[in-house]
């Protein structure tokens, strides 16, 4: 695997620690661990997203979703099945997992549901009013003229 040195990029920047950690994590990931369980990330609207994870064999009581600041952690701990027979082939993985997702600012978990072996986690971007762009009214010089003459009088 090829490694990249990003230190020149961060020599003249301040406060981008989170960005540097994200880039380092993305480049130095464990490929085997990153493949289980399989998942999709889709954009469902302008400010809405959905993560769908294939968690066959896991029930709602076996899964835990934890949302922290800019992080989403999905953990699965399957309970031991009572083996009633001898498996000739076992293709459905039931091993424990922990999947971490880095979330952008203002992304919140709206809801989660488990249906037909798929865990759906709906996310929404909720930008606070103070952070939203706003239009500033520009006064013209003509509208300020009467105010100046009234003050002089």
Secondary structure, DSSP 8 states (H G I E B T S, - for coil): ------HHHHTT-SS-HHHHHHHHHHHS--TTGGGSS-EEEEEEETTEEEEEEE-TT--GGGEEEEEETTEEEEEE--------S--S---S----EEEEEE--TTEEEEEEEEETTEEEEEEEE---GGGS--------HHHHHHHHHHHH-
